[in-house]
Amino acid sequence: MRRVLLASAVPVLLALVAPTPASAQEEEQGVFARVEALRQGRFLVLESGARYSISNDAWLRLGPALRKLSPGDSLVFVHRNGALVSLGPRRPSGRPDSSRALKRAGRFVRQRPDGRRVWLVLDSGEELVISPRLLRNPDQARLLNTLDRDQSIYFWVQRGQVVRIAKSTATNEVDDDVRKVLARSRRGDLVHVQLKRESVPRFYRIVRIFAHRLVLSPQVPDTDPPRFSGQVEVELKEVAVVVNPSARDPSRNPRSGDSEGTEPGAEEGTDAWEGVAVGDTIGIGFKRGQLLELTPTRYRWRVWSRGFWGEELSGDRKSVQRVRTDIELDSRETVPLEGGKLDVWVSRSRSARKGGLRFRVELTHGVKPIILVGLKVRFLLGGLTMGPSDPVQASETETVRVPMFANKREVIVHEVADERLMDGRVEVAVYPKNIVPIASKDARKHILQVIARLKEPSQLATVYEAAGTNGDRQLCKFLLSRYLLEKDAEQRRALLRGLKAFGDTTPRVILDELRGLDRHLKIVSLLGDRLVDKPLPPGVRVVVYKRRMIEVLPLLDGGLKGEFGQQLFEVYQQRGEFHGVIESAFKARPRDAVTSLLGIATKVDRTGGNNELRVRADAAAKLLRTLGKPILPALYTELKRQEIDPSPCQDVFEKTGQASDAIRLGQRLLVERYLKLQEEEWEREVARAEGIAATDKKWDEALRIVRAVLAQKRDHERARALLPQLLVSKGMAHRAAGERGPAAMAFEEALPLLAPGERPKAAQPLAELLLQGASEDVEQVTLRALPHEAAKAVRAARLDESFKSREGPHGWVAVEVAEGKVAYVRRECTRPKGQGQVAIAEEHTPFKVVVDVLERVKQLSPALEAQANEIFGILSAREGKTKYEQANYQEALAHFEDAAKYAPTDPRLSLRFKCWLKANTTILVAVSLVVVFALGVVLMQMFSRPKKVAFKGEFKHYGADRTARERDLDVPGEE
């Protein structure tokens, strides 16, 4: 039992007492700050605040070297778990010393004097103070004064001032200075690199140096000491300037120019072919290619030259002292595009030790009006040194998932997993579905997709310019919102390039926002792949935000020219809190300020009735005087451009020292000049209109010219006299062509403008046209081609017929009679039907409407009164019949009377007697009753009178018995 326990315990004890493997050592680089000696021990302290302990043994070894370091020195060291192990060679700081001049590149715009200083203005918008020492140097001053706008230059900056300038050829070749610096550079050096497409240098760490490109690690923003992350690759021909303080070390020897990379050569006594396999891309001396065969004694390979396979070479294996294995075989192809081409750079390498065949494809195109979307890249794979005619053993496809804008490089890295595939070629096909016009609506989503993905300012600048080419107003507001809220200078420069690419859209958007209400102000933000309106961020005041907008205007080309400068002046009048920033904006662009403000200050109301125009002109002149001395050169230039001698203004300024006096005098001279030029221009325009009317008979063009003159000067006598003549001629021409509506409208416009003695020229033909139109309206409701009583009839409308409609000119309704064809009908003839429709409510044009037209005909031309009366008679007969059918006999009889007077042959007069009878039925019945009653009375009287009886006898007096005796009398004829 004891033996078992002891046997099991031995491995445990051995594990406890056995030494542990040393922890991994790490090499780092930093900037030395100090060495601290504390109670706990000594510590190496870097500028970043990092601390590494120094043991007593390490201090004995490294103390002398540490004591020689100065704060700011760059050093390489090795540590294990935070304890200093060894110290590498001392290096000068990678950050350029402010006491040394830093070389940069850019494009010259102008030099701007400001008091005792002179500023160098670059196309990026950056301004740098020019050193007085440079200005005192005759050669440098002469060079500065001879630079052209957009000239590519190099300049050296020391302590914030430009101390030297030189012209740059700006070719596509690698600059000699860049080659010299890179020849003394090594992996790990900290360098400032400025690309030709960028305006300022950036801080990098060198990762690799190849013959035609650099692999760099960019600095993480806002890190001090600098930290580096990621990798970027740049072509050497794209590099404008490289600044490497470490390259100034005289102990460094330039690298050999035949090296394709920075790998060291093989040590003496070792096999140069160790780790190399058949199919690997290799370099021997100045040549490169692919290894075809490798034996213990011989090697055979094929050379790659200028994008094609060349000769096969072989030799003794031991005769080669160095074989470069990190070799890429590059080629270039082009795919034609409309308006340009797609460049395809292919670099491929193969290393069995590193994983096999690897492709690196770079795609660029220079066609600015398009975006390439969803390109397919095919990799056709095969055996060793595969050529175009060799069989394809396999193919693989990669999709370019990022939209490709002009001059923006896209890189695809593709690794082939099958080790049997040794080589291959690349094909890129572009189909119509892959091409999206950058100005289309579909391009917007691709632009937003790339903006959301990219963070690098140099890459975003190209996308922002593409957004400007798209011209979408919402995109412009988005870029503007980003620019106004962005704090990073690089990002702001990239955004400014995009805002400039929008052209006139950017100042128009800014001025619309400035003139809008503060409570309605919104920013545009990117949410996913769409743009949304949001309120201003907390802490950003609307007034401050709008001030920043105004500051953008002078940075834009044409941002203060013409209408934009005048609209900014309106904001100046309305918002007193913006006076200072607007004045600064105008001072930054004195030429634009002078031209735009003088366009307001020199506008003179010739009639004297427009007080608002005069007040506005006085305010613009006052602002010009407020701008003062900075705008005087631009004012003098404007005077010369207008052929006015500026010397009187210069004399006034020299005598009084007041820029406002010189500006006031210049304004007066310009007003006089403008008035004279306007009068001459108006006379020329009227003469041109007369010529066009006399020779070409183009009445509309002549009328447009005359109306434009009268819009500027209402009392221009020559134009006022010509206008009615042109209208009459136009009316006659339209009438001759059968176009009654345009002719009538021309006569209508000319009638009040003609002198009383000349009015018949328009009145007579207008009356004839109106008479023709009235004759058509007698028996129907007429749809006309134009909203005028004399216009051509399209067709007659039926009662209760429905049309789609919209409101027309006064008294008319526009109705759709066919697809895309519109006619006009009198509003009195319609009734609303709902949902944008009307129905015809009358069978005929109303009586009063036609009568009014006929009355106007009589007023315009008394000679047409008989014809008008005849139509009136027919109209009265129609109206009489209508009233008769409505049992309105009295009104019908009155219309029949008028019809009998003016149209006695109208067949509808046959109803006249019946209408008379029905209109007078009551009277006739009453008279008949009276006559019958009278006859009855007479007859009654005739039949009811007593009979006469003849008595024979003698008279006797009977006295009291008379009655009895009379009864006894014998009366003849009675029984």
PEDA-V212295 format. One record per pair of residues at least 6 apart in sequence whose C-alpha atoms are under 6 Angstrom apart, sorted by the first residue. I is the first residue (numbers start at 1). J is the second residue. D is the distance in Angstrom with one decimal. If there is no record, write none. Layout:
<<I	J	D> <I	J	D>>
This chain:
<<25	79	5.9> <25	80	4.8> <26	78	5.6> <26	79	5.6> <27	77	5.8> <27	78	4.4> <28	76	5.8> <28	77	5.7> <29	75	5.7> <29	76	4.4> <30	74	5.7> <30	75	5.7> <31	46	5.6> <31	47	5.7> <31	72	5.5> <31	73	5.5> <31	74	4.5> <32	46	4.8> <32	71	5.3> <32	72	5.5> <32	73	5.4> <33	45	5.7> <33	46	4.8> <33	47	5.1> <33	71	4.7> <34	45	5.4> <35	43	5.7> <35	44	4.8> <35	45	5.9> <36	42	5.6> <36	43	5.2> <42	53	6.0> <42	54	5.3> <43	52	5.4> <43	53	4.4> <43	54	5.4> <44	51	5.5> <44	52	5.1> <45	51	4.7> <48	225	5.4> <52	82	5.1> <52	83	5.3> <52	84	5.9> <53	83	4.8> <54	84	5.5> <73	92	5.6> <73	93	4.9> <74	91	5.2> <74	92	5.6> <74	93	4.6> <75	90	5.3> <75	91	5.7> <76	88	4.8> <77	86	5.8> <77	87	4.4> <77	88	5.2> <78	85	5.4> <78	86	5.2> <79	85	5.0> <92	246	5.8> <94	190	4.5> <94	245	5.8> <98	159	5.6> <101	156	5.4> <101	157	5.1> <101	158	4.4> <102	156	5.2> <102	157	5.1> <103	155	5.8> <103	156	4.3> <104	154	5.7> <104	155	5.4> <105	153	5.8> <105	154	4.4> <106	152	5.9> <106	153	5.6> <106	199	5.9> <107	122	5.6> <107	123	5.6> <107	150	5.1> <107	151	5.4> <107	152	4.5> <107	153	5.9> <108	122	5.0> <108	149	5.7> <108	150	5.2> <108	151	5.3> <109	121	5.5> <109	122	5.2> <109	123	5.7> <109	149	4.8> <109	150	5.7> <110	121	5.4> <111	119	5.5> <111	120	4.8> <111	121	5.8> <112	118	5.6> <112	119	5.0> <118	129	6.0> <118	130	5.7> <119	128	5.4> <119	129	4.5> <119	130	5.6> <120	127	5.4> <120	128	5.1> <121	127	4.6> <129	161	5.1> <130	161	5.5> <130	162	4.7> <131	161	5.4> <131	162	5.5> <131	163	5.4> <134	163	5.6> <135	141	5.1> <152	168	5.2> <153	166	5.7> <153	167	4.4> <153	168	4.7> <154	165	5.7> <154	166	5.1> <155	164	5.5> <155	165	4.3> <156	162	5.7> <156	163	5.8> <156	164	5.2> <172	237	5.6> <173	237	5.4> <174	236	5.9> <174	237	4.6> <178	242	5.8> <183	254	4.8> <183	255	5.2> <184	247	5.1> <184	254	4.7> <185	247	5.5> <187	206	5.2> <187	207	5.3> <188	205	5.7> <188	206	5.1> <189	205	5.6> <189	206	5.5> <190	204	5.8> <190	205	4.6> <191	203	5.9> <191	204	5.4> <191	243	5.6> <191	244	4.7> <192	201	5.8> <192	202	5.3> <192	203	4.6> <192	242	5.8> <192	243	5.0> <193	201	5.1> <193	202	5.5> <193	241	5.7> <193	242	4.6> <194	201	3.9> <194	240	5.6> <194	241	5.1> <195	238	5.7> <195	239	4.4> <195	240	5.1> <196	238	5.6> <196	239	5.8> <196	240	5.0> <203	219	5.7> <204	217	5.4> <204	218	4.5> <204	219	5.5> <205	216	5.7> <205	217	5.1> <206	216	4.8> <207	215	5.3> <207	216	5.2> <208	215	4.9> <209	261	5.8> <210	260	5.4> <210	261	4.7> <211	260	5.4> <212	236	5.5> <213	234	5.6> <213	235	4.3> <213	236	4.9> <214	233	5.6> <214	234	5.4> <215	232	5.8> <215	233	4.6> <216	231	5.5> <216	232	5.3> <217	228	5.8> <217	229	5.9> <217	230	5.5> <217	231	4.5> <218	228	5.5> <219	227	5.6> <219	228	4.3> <220	227	5.5> <220	228	5.3> <258	286	5.6> <266	322	5.7> <272	321	5.6> <272	322	5.1> <272	323	5.7> <278	291	5.3> <278	292	5.6> <278	293	5.8> <279	290	5.9> <279	291	5.1> <279	422	5.8> <280	290	5.7> <280	291	5.6> <280	350	4.8> <280	351	4.8> <281	289	5.6> <281	290	4.4> <281	327	5.7> <281	349	5.7> <281	350	5.3> <282	288	5.7> <282	289	5.7> <282	290	5.9> <282	324	5.5> <282	325	4.8> <282	327	5.5> <283	323	5.9> <283	324	4.8> <284	323	5.4> <288	303	5.7> <288	304	5.9> <289	302	5.4> <289	303	4.2> <289	304	4.7> <290	301	5.6> <290	302	5.5> <291	301	4.3> <292	300	5.5> <292	301	4.8> <293	299	5.6> <293	300	4.9> <297	317	5.3> <298	315	5.7> <298	316	4.7> <298	317	4.8> <299	314	5.5> <299	315	5.7> <299	317	5.7> <300	313	5.7> <300	314	4.1> <301	312	5.7> <301	313	5.4> <302	311	5.8> <302	312	4.2> <303	310	5.2> <303	311	5.8> <304	310	5.7> <307	331	4.4> <328	347	5.6> <328	348	5.3> <328	349	4.7> <329	347	5.3> <329	348	5.3> <330	346	5.4> <330	347	4.2> <331	345	5.9> <331	346	5.3> <332	344	5.6> <332	345	4.6> <333	344	5.1> <334	342	5.4> <334	343	4.7> <334	344	5.9> <335	341	5.6> <335	342	4.9> <340	367	5.5> <341	365	6.0> <342	364	5.9> <342	365	4.5> <343	363	5.8> <343	364	5.3> <343	365	5.9> <344	362	5.8> <344	363	4.9> <345	361	5.7> <345	362	5.0> <346	360	5.8> <346	361	4.6> <347	359	5.9> <347	360	5.0> <348	358	5.5> <348	359	4.4> <349	357	5.9> <349	358	5.4> <350	356	5.1> <350	357	4.3> <350	358	6.0> <356	419	5.8> <357	416	5.4> <358	414	5.8> <358	415	4.4> <359	413	5.7> <359	414	5.0> <360	412	5.8> <360	413	4.6> <361	411	5.6> <361	412	5.1> <362	410	5.6> <362	411	4.5> <363	409	5.7> <363	410	5.2> <364	407	5.9> <364	409	4.9> <365	406	5.3> <365	407	5.7> <366	406	4.7> <366	407	5.2> <367	406	5.5> <368	406	5.0> <369	437	5.9> <369	438	5.3> <370	436	5.6> <370	437	4.4> <370	438	4.8> <371	404	5.5> <371	405	5.1> <371	435	5.9> <371	436	5.1> <371	438	5.9> <372	403	5.8> <372	404	5.0> <372	434	5.4> <372	435	5.0> <373	403	4.8> <373	434	4.9> <374	400	5.4> <374	401	5.7> <374	434	6.0> <375	399	5.8> <375	400	5.3> <376	398	5.9> <376	399	4.7> <377	397	5.6> <377	398	5.2> <377	427	6.0> <377	428	4.9> <378	396	5.8> <378	397	4.5> <378	426	5.7> <378	427	5.2> <379	395	5.4> <379	396	5.1> <379	425	5.9> <379	426	4.8> <380	395	4.6> <380	424	5.3> <380	425	5.3> <381	392	5.7> <381	393	5.9> <381	394	5.2> <381	395	5.7> <381	423	5.9> <381	424	4.1> <382	392	5.3> <382	393	4.9> <382	421	5.4> <382	423	5.6> <382	424	5.7> <383	421	5.7> <383	422	5.0> <383	423	5.7> <384	422	5.2> <384	423	5.6> <385	423	6.0> <386	423	5.7> <386	424	5.8> <438	470	5.3> <439	470	4.1> <448	529	5.9> <449	529	5.9> <457	491	5.2> <457	494	5.9> <461	494	4.4> <464	498	4.2> <465	498	4.2> <465	501	5.4> <468	498	5.5> <468	501	4.5> <468	502	4.0> <471	502	5.8> <478	524	4.7> <481	523	5.6> <483	492	5.6> <483	495	5.9> <500	556	5.8> <507	559	5.5> <522	533	5.9> <522	534	5.5> <522	535	5.0> <523	533	5.6> <523	534	5.3> <524	532	5.6> <524	533	4.6> <525	531	5.6> <525	532	5.4> <553	559	4.9> <554	585	5.7> <560	592	5.7> <561	592	5.0> <561	596	5.9> <562	596	4.9> <565	596	5.4> <566	596	5.8> <572	579	5.9> <586	593	5.2> <590	631	5.0> <591	634	5.0> <597	620	5.8> <600	617	5.3> <601	617	4.0> <601	620	5.2> <601	621	5.2> <602	671	5.1> <625	660	4.6> <628	659	5.3> <629	659	5.4> <636	646	5.5> <639	646	6.0> <649	662	4.6> <652	662	5.7> <653	659	5.9> <653	662	5.5> <689	702	4.4> <693	699	5.8> <699	730	5.7> <706	719	5.8> <724	750	4.6> <724	753	5.9> <727	746	5.3> <727	750	5.6> <728	747	5.9> <731	743	3.9> <731	746	5.1> <731	747	5.9> <734	743	5.0> <735	743	5.4> <740	791	5.0> <740	792	5.6> <741	786	5.8> <741	790	6.0> <741	791	3.7> <744	766	5.8> <747	762	5.1> <751	759	6.0> <751	762	5.8> <763	860	5.3> <764	861	5.7> <767	857	4.8> <767	860	5.9> <769	790	5.3> <770	790	4.7> <773	789	5.9> <773	790	4.7> <774	850	5.9> <777	845	5.7> <778	875	5.7> <779	844	5.7> <780	844	4.3> <780	845	5.9> <781	796	5.7> <781	797	5.5> <781	844	5.0> <781	845	4.9> <782	796	4.7> <783	793	5.8> <783	794	5.4> <783	795	5.5> <783	796	5.9> <783	823	5.9> <783	824	5.5> <783	825	5.2> <784	791	5.9> <784	792	5.6> <784	793	4.4> <784	794	5.2> <784	823	5.5> <784	824	5.1> <785	792	5.6> <785	794	5.9> <785	823	5.1> <787	824	5.6> <799	840	5.3> <799	842	6.0> <799	843	5.3> <800	839	5.3> <800	840	4.8> <800	841	6.0> <801	839	5.4> <801	840	5.4> <802	838	5.7> <802	839	4.3> <803	815	5.7> <803	837	5.5> <803	838	5.6> <804	815	5.6> <804	816	5.5> <804	836	5.9> <804	837	4.5> <805	814	5.5> <805	815	4.3> <805	836	5.7> <805	837	5.2> <806	814	5.4> <807	813	5.4> <808	814	5.2> <811	827	5.5> <812	825	5.6> <812	826	4.7> <812	827	5.1> <813	824	5.6> <813	825	5.5> <813	827	5.7> <814	823	5.8> <814	824	4.6> <815	822	5.6> <815	823	5.4> <815	824	6.0> <816	822	4.6> <829	840	5.9> <829	841	5.4> <829	842	5.3> <830	839	5.5> <830	840	4.6> <830	841	4.8> <831	838	5.6> <831	839	5.5> <831	841	5.8> <832	838	4.5> <854	868	5.8> <858	865	5.3> <870	902	5.3> <870	903	5.8> <873	899	4.2> <873	902	4.7> <873	903	4.8> <874	903	6.0> <876	895	4.9> <876	899	5.3> <877	896	5.7> <877	899	5.2> <880	892	4.0> <880	895	4.9> <880	896	5.5> <883	892	4.9> <884	892	5.3> <889	915	5.9> <889	919	5.1> <890	919	5.6>>
